Amino acid sequence: MTTPESTAPPVNVLGISGSLRAGSFNTALLRAAAELLPPAMTLSVADISAVPLYNGDIEKEGFPAPVEELRRRVAEADAILIATPEYNFSIPGPLKNVIDWISRPPSQPFAGKPAAIMGASPGAFGTGRSQMHLRQVFVGLDVHLVNKPEVLVSRAHEKIDAGGRLTDEPTRKVVRDLLVSLDAWTRRLRGR
């Protein structure tokens, strides 16, 4: 029997981890998200490690290839999923740098894009401050964020095992709930 989900066009999500660390808890959250996707949703994850520091002089010569690739992928994605650590009470430098590059004119590809934010930290606050700062940045870029549920993973080292797998079932559930909300929000904004 055909269900509405099986005939719905897919929602293609681009995931971006704000951490460059090989054993990143936030990259692990994106891997968990790939396991927990609702029907008719796909997730591909961008590698931001080759993006140079933003420099207007470089931009005058044209976007570097890794930036051009990310801009293309953001433009083509139906929605964005950011997994952000928290560095010094705010957005990590690599993530902010990538956002600064991607958001340059012409045709700023974040504008009007549905997105969701999640984050993991070994600390007690689960990236809440970083996520609030990121929300401020995205308001200025006209990104349409999912508000609930919030995925603030504290004590991540107790919830993500040594192999980088999210093992905590309540956290897996809230990640799944966020993906369901992002799917519904994207379809609503796109009139699907």
PATORRO-734101 format. One record per residue: residue number from 1; residue in three letters; x, y, z of N, C-alpha, C in turn. Coordinates in pm, whole numbers, plus 50000, padded with zeros to 5 digits. Layout:
REC   resi   resn     n.x     n.y     n.z    ca.x    ca.y    ca.z     c.x     c.y     c.z
REC    NUM    ALA       X       Y       Z       X       Y       Z       X       Y       Z
...
This chain:
REC   resi   resn     n.x     n.y     n.z    ca.x    ca.y    ca.z     c.x     c.y     c.z
REC      1    MET   50084   49881   50000   50000   50000   50000   50088   50124   50000
REC      2    THR   50049   50224   49924   50125   50347   49916   50080   50442   50026
REC      3    THR   50179   50495   50100   50149   50593   50205   50190   50730   50153
REC      4    PRO   50138   50839   50216   50179   50972   50172   50330   50992   50179
REC      5    GLU   50395   50934   50280   50540   50949   50294   50614   50883   50179
REC      6    SER   50563   50770   50130   50634   50697   50025   50624   50766   49889
REC      7    THR   50525   50855   49870   50511   50926   49744   50560   51070   49753
REC      8    ALA   50595   51116   49873   50641   51252   49890   50781   51267   49831
REC      9    PRO   50808   51383   49769   50944   51404   49721   51040   51410   49839
REC     10    PRO   51164   51367   49820   51257   51367   49932   51295   51509   49975
REC     11    VAL   51325   51522   50103   51386   51644   50156   51534   51614   50170
REC     12    ASN   51614   51683   50090   51758   51661   50089   51826   51762   50182
REC     13    VAL   51887   51709   50287   51946   51791   50392   52098   51788   50381
REC     14    LEU   52159   51906   50395   52304   51915   50403   52343   51936   50548
REC     15    GLY   52425   51844   50601   52473   51855   50738   52610   51920   50742
REC     16    ILE   52630   52007   50841   52759   52072   50861   52796   52061   51007
REC     17    SER   52912   52002   51034   52965   51997   51171   53058   52115   51189
REC     18    GLY   53042   52184   51301   53128   52298   51331   53261   52260   51390
REC     19    SER   53291   52132   51398   53416   52086   51456   53503   52020   51349
REC     20    LEU   53633   52043   51358   53728   51979   51268   53791   51855   51330
REC     21    ARG   53767   51831   51457   53830   51721   51530   53783   51586   51478
REC     22    ALA   53876   51495   51459   53842   51361   51406   53740   51290   51493
REC     23    GLY   53753   51300   51624   53660   51234   51715   53549   51325   51765
REC     24    SER   53508   51418   51683   53410   51520   51721   53277   51461   51766
REC     25    PHE   53228   51508   51880   53094   51469   51926   52987   51520   51830
REC     26    ASN   53011   51637   51770   52912   51695   51681   52905   51625   51548
REC     27    THR   53018   51580   51498   53016   51497   51378   52947   51365   51409
REC     28    ALA   52967   51313   51529   52896   51191   51572   52745   51214   51574
REC     29    LEU   52701   51334   51614   52558   51365   51611   52504   51360   51468
REC     30    LEU   52583   51409   51373   52539   51401   51234   52532   51257   51184
REC     31    ARG   52626   51174   51228   52619   51031   51191   52493   50968   51250
REC     32    ALA   52461   51004   51374   52338   50952   51436   52216   51001   51359
REC     33    ALA   52217   51126   51317   52105   51180   51240   52085   51100   51112
REC     34    ALA   52193   51060   51048   52182   50980   50925   52114   50847   50951
REC     35    GLU   52128   50794   51072   52062   50668   51109   51915   50687   51145
REC     36    LEU   51876   50810   51180   51745   50836   51239   51652   50915   51147
REC     37    LEU   51687   50926   51021   51608   51007   50928   51466   50955   50912
REC     38    PRO   51369   51046   50904   51233   51002   50871   51228   50960   50724
REC     39    PRO   51119   50892   50684   51105   50852   50544   51112   50975   50453
REC     40    ALA   51163   50956   50334   51172   51061   50231   51259   51178   50275
REC     41    MET   51363   51150   50354   51462   51251   50388   51600   51189   50367
REC     42    THR   51691   51267   50309   51829   51225   50292   51921   51323   50362
REC     43    LEU   52040   51277   50397   52138   51363   50463   52275   51336   50404
REC     44    SER   52340   51441   50355   52480   51434   50317   52555   51533   50405
REC     45    VAL   52679   51501   50438   52756   51583   50531   52871   51650   50457
REC     46    ALA   52883   51781   50475   52990   51858   50413   53117   51848   50497
REC     47    ASP   53230   51848   50429   53361   51856   50494   53408   52000   50483
REC     48    ILE   53426   52067   50597   53466   52208   50595   53615   52228   50618
REC     49    SER   53691   52120   50628   53831   52130   50669   53921   52201   50567
REC     50    ALA   53883   52206   50441   53967   52269   50339   53934   52416   50313
REC     51    VAL   53834   52469   50385   53794   52608   50364   53896   52701   50429
REC     52    PRO   53955   52792   50350   54054   52884   50408   53987   52990   50496
REC     53    LEU   54066   53058   50575   54012   53170   50652   53960   53276   50556
REC     54    TYR   53846   53336   50593   53790   53438   50506   53887   53555   50492
REC     55    ASN   53903   53600   50368   53990   53713   50338   53930   53781   50215
REC     56    GLY   53891   53907   50230   53832   53981   50121   53922   53992   49999
REC     57    ASP   54053   53991   50020   54145   53997   49906   54138   53868   49824
REC     58    ILE   54126   53756   49893   54108   53628   49822   53976   53627   49747
REC     59    GLU   53872   53678   49813   53738   53680   49752   53738   53760   49622
REC     60    LYS   53815   53870   49615   53822   53951   49493   53870   53870   49373
REC     61    GLU   53951   53768   49402   54003   53682   49295   53905   53570   49258
REC     62    GLY   53798   53557   49336   53699   53450   49314   53697   53356   49432
REC     63    PHE   53588   53286   49447   53575   53194   49559   53672   53078   49543
REC     64    PRO   53745   53042   49650   53827   52920   49644   53738   52799   49616
REC     65    ALA   53795   52697   49554   53717   52579   49514   53637   52517   49628
REC     66    PRO   53694   52500   49751   53612   52441   49858   53493   52529   49896
REC     67    VAL   53508   52660   49885   53398   52752   49916   53292   52743   49806
REC     68    GLU   53335   52744   49683   53241   52733   49571   53159   52605   49582
REC     69    GLU   53225   52495   49620   53155   52366   49637   53052   52374   49749
REC     70    LEU   53088   52433   49862   52994   52446   49973   52877   52536   49937
REC     71    ARG   52905   52646   49871   52796   52736   49827   52699   52662   49736
REC     72    ARG   52752   52583   49645   52667   52505   49555   52582   52406   49634
REC     73    ARG   52645   52336   49729   52573   52234   49805   52464   52296   49893
REC     74    VAL   52493   52412   49952   52391   52482   50032   52276   52523   49941
REC     75    ALA   52306   52580   49826   52202   52624   49733   52114   52507   49688
REC     76    GLU   52174   52392   49664   52099   52277   49614   52021   52203   49723
REC     77    ALA   52063   52216   49848   51996   52145   49958   51858   52203   49983
REC     78    ASP   51767   52116   50025   51634   52163   50066   51638   52224   50205
REC     79    ALA   51731   52176   50288   51742   52223   50426   51884   52200   50476
REC     80    ILE   51917   52266   50586   52050   52258   50646   52037   52207   50789
REC     81    LEU   52131   52122   50830   52138   52073   50968   52278   52102   51020
REC     82    ILE   52286   52188   51120   52414   52226   51179   52431   52155   51312
REC     83    ALA   52548   52095   51332   52586   52039   51463   52705   52122   51511
REC     84    THR   52683   52198   51617   52785   52292   51660   52837   52266   51800
REC     85    PRO   52969   52267   51816   53025   52271   51950   53012   52413   52006
REC     86    GLU   53060   52432   52126   53064   52565   52187   53206   52592   52231
REC     87    TYR   53265   52697   52176   53401   52737   52212   53394   52874   52279
REC     88    ASN   53440   52882   52401   53443   53010   52473   53307   53081   52470
REC     89    PHE   53203   53005   52501   53067   53057   52514   53004   53099   52381
REC     90    SER   53057   53053   52267   53005   53100   52140   53029   53000   52027
REC     91    ILE   53009   53049   51905   53023   52969   51783   53170   52937   51759
REC     92    PRO   53204   52814   51724   53343   52783   51693   53390   52856   51567
REC     93    GLY   53516   52894   51568   53573   52968   51455   53556   52902   51320
REC     94    PRO   53583   52771   51307   53567   52709   51175   53425   52721   51119
REC     95    LEU   53325   52708   51205   53186   52717   51158   53153   52860   51117
REC     96    LYS   53191   52956   51199   53164   53097   51166   53234   53134   51036
REC     97    ASN   53356   53088   51017   53431   53115   50895   53358   53060   50772
REC     98    VAL   53309   52938   50782   53236   52877   50670   53109   52956   50640
REC     99    ILE   53037   52996   50743   52915   53075   50722   52950   53208   50656
REC    100    ASP   53058   53272   50702   53098   53399   50642   53130   53384   50494
REC    101    TRP   53200   53279   50456   53231   53255   50315   53103   53227   50235
REC    102    ILE   53023   53134   50283   52904   53092   50207   52807   53208   50187
REC    103    SER   52799   53297   50284   52698   53403   50281   52738   53525   50198
REC    104    ARG   52855   53522   50136   52897   53637   50055   52812   53646   49928
REC    105    PRO   52790   53770   49881   52719   53784   49753   52808   53738   49639
REC    106    PRO   52754   53712   49524   52613   53724   49489   52534   53599   49526
REC    107    SER   52404   53611   49523   52314   53497   49545   52346   53422   49673
REC    108    GLN   52335   53491   49784   52361   53433   49916   52271   53310   49934
REC    109    PRO   52327   53189   49938   52244   53068   49931   52172   53029   50060
REC    110    PHE   52203   53095   50171   52130   53064   50295   51990   53128   50296
REC    111    ALA   51969   53233   50220   51844   53310   50226   51723   53223   50199
REC    112    GLY   51630   53223   50293   51507   53147   50279   51518   52999   50307
REC    113    LYS   51637   52954   50347   51662   52810   50365   51611   52763   50501
REC    114    PRO   51534   52654   50507   51500   52594   50636   51624   52530   50698
REC    115    ALA   51634   52535   50829   51751   52478   50896   51717   52438   51039
REC    116    ALA   51803   52352   51093   51792   52312   51233   51933   52309   51292
REC    117    ILE   51940   52329   51422   52067   52332   51494   52063   52229   51605
REC    118    MET   52175   52162   51627   52192   52074   51742   52338   52086   51785
REC    119    GLY   52368   52038   51905   52506   52047   51949   52534   51958   52068
REC    120    ALA   52660   51918   52078   52705   51829   52187   52831   51885   52249
REC    121    SER   52840   51868   52379   52955   51918   52454   52980   51828   52574
REC    122    PRO   53106   51814   52616   53132   51741   52740   53088   51819   52863
REC    123    GLY   53061   51948   52848   53018   52032   52959   52873   52013   52995
REC    124    ALA   52827   52094   53090   52693   52079   53146   52584   52150   53068
REC    125    PHE   52620   52241   52977   52518   52324   52913   52483   52281   52771
REC    126    GLY   52555   52185   52716   52517   52127   52588   52510   52223   52471
REC    127    THR   52596   52322   52464   52609   52418   52353   52494   52518   52343
REC    128    GLY   52424   52541   52451   52311   52635   52447   52351   52777   52407
REC    129    ARG   52464   52824   52458   52507   52962   52425   52551   52969   52279
REC    130    SER   52624   52871   52233   52666   52867   52094   52545   52866   52001
REC    131    GLN   52447   52785   52035   52328   52777   51951   52252   52909   51947
REC    132    MET   52246   52981   52060   52178   53110   52061   52253   53210   51973
REC    133    HIS   52384   53211   51979   52462   53301   51892   52443   53264   51745
REC    134    LEU   52441   53135   51717   52421   53091   51579   52282   53132   51529
REC    135    ARG   52183   53125   51616   52050   53171   51579   52051   53318   51539
REC    136    GLN   52125   53400   51615   52137   53543   51582   52198   53561   51443
REC    137    VAL   52303   53489   51415   52369   53498   51284   52270   53459   51175
REC    138    PHE   52197   53352   51195   52106   53304   51092   51986   53396   51072
REC    139    VAL   51944   53468   51174   51837   53567   51154   51883   53670   51050
REC    140    GLY   52007   53716   51063   52060   53814   50969   52076   53760   50828
REC    141    LEU   52086   53628   50814   52102   53565   50682   51970   53514   50626
REC    142    ASP   51858   53541   50695   51724   53502   50652   51709   53350   50643
REC    143    VAL   51773   53279   50737   51756   53135   50750   51634   53112   50837
REC    144    HIS   51550   53016   50800   51427   52987   50874   51449   52865   50963
REC    145    LEU   51475   52892   51090   51514   52785   51184   51395   52715   51248
REC    146    VAL   51412   52586   51268   51322   52507   51352   51348   52551   51497
REC    147    ASN   51243   52578   51571   51261   52622   51710   51263   52508   51810
REC    148    LYS   51185   52405   51785   51174   52295   51879   51176   52163   51805
REC    149    PRO   51228   52059   51863   51290   52055   51994   51434   52108   51989
REC    150    GLU   51484   52150   52102   51624   52187   52112   51704   52061   52143
REC    151    VAL   51815   52045   52074   51903   51931   52098   52031   51986   52159
REC    152    LEU   52038   51981   52290   52150   52034   52368   52211   51917   52444
REC    153    VAL   52309   51850   52385   52363   51728   52442   52476   51763   52538
REC    154    SER   52448   51754   52666   52551   51775   52767   52616   51641   52802
REC    155    ARG   52734   51646   52863   52810   51526   52901   52815   51427   52784
REC    156    ALA   52850   51480   52668   52849   51400   52545   52938   51278   52554
REC    157    HIS   53046   51287   52630   53137   51173   52644   53071   51054   52712
REC    158    GLU   52959   51076   52780   52883   50967   52843   52774   50913   52751
REC    159    LYS   52746   50982   52642   52636   50946   52553   52683   50898   52415
REC    160    ILE   52807   50929   52385   52868   50888   52258   52985   50797   52293
REC    161    ASP   52984   50676   52239   53087   50579   52279   53221   50605   52211
REC    162    ALA   53321   50527   52245   53457   50546   52193   53463   50531   52041
REC    163    GLY   53369   50459   51983   53364   50443   51839   53290   50556   51768
REC    164    GLY   53242   50654   51844   53172   50767   51786   53025   50743   51758
REC    165    ARG   52964   50646   51827   52821   50617   51808   52740   50673   51924
REC    166    LEU   52633   50744   51891   52541   50795   51991   52462   50677   52047
REC    167    THR   52484   50645   52174   52421   50527   52235   52309   50562   52331
REC    168    ASP   52297   50687   52370   52197   50729   52468   52060   50738   52400
REC    169    GLU   51967   50652   52441   51837   50645   52374   51754   50773   52386
REC    170    PRO   51747   50839   52503   51672   50965   52507   51729   51071   52412
REC    171    THR   51861   51073   52396   51923   51168   52304   51892   51128   52160
REC    172    ARG   51897   51000   52130   51862   50955   51995   51718   50996   51961
REC    173    LYS   51629   50986   52059   51489   51023   52036   51476   51172   52005
REC    174    VAL   51546   51257   52079   51532   51401   52055   51596   51440   51921
REC    175    VAL   51703   51372   51880   51760   51396   51747   51658   51355   51640
REC    176    ARG   51596   51241   51658   51492   51196   51564   51377   51297   51558
REC    177    ASP   51334   51345   51675   51226   51443   51680   51264   51572   51607
REC    178    LEU   51390   51615   51621   51436   51734   51549   51429   51712   51398
REC    179    LEU   51470   51595   51353   51465   51564   51210   51321   51562   51158
REC    180    VAL   51231   51507   51235   51089   51507   51196   51038   51650   51186
REC    181    SER   51077   51735   51282   51036   51876   51278   51097   51948   51157
REC    182    LEU   51224   51919   51127   51288   51982   51012   51221   51937   50882
REC    183    ASP   51186   51810   50873   51116   51759   50756   50983   51832   50737
REC    184    ALA   50904   51840   50843   50773   51905   50835   50787   52054   50803
REC    185    TRP   50882   52120   50865   50905   52263   50845   50948   52290   50700
REC    186    THR   51037   52208   50648   51083   52224   50511   50969   52206   50413
REC    187    ARG   50889   52103   50434   50774   52079   50345   50673   52194   50354
REC    188    ARG   50653   52244   50474   50559   52357   50492   50610   52480   50417
REC    189    LEU   50739   52513   50433   50794   52630   50367   50799   52614   50216
REC    190    ARG   50819   52493   50170   50829   52467   50026   50694   52435   49963
REC    191    GLY   50588   52430   50046   50455   52403   49994   50439   52264   49938
REC    192    ARG   50510   52165   50002   50504   52027   49951   50395   51952   50020
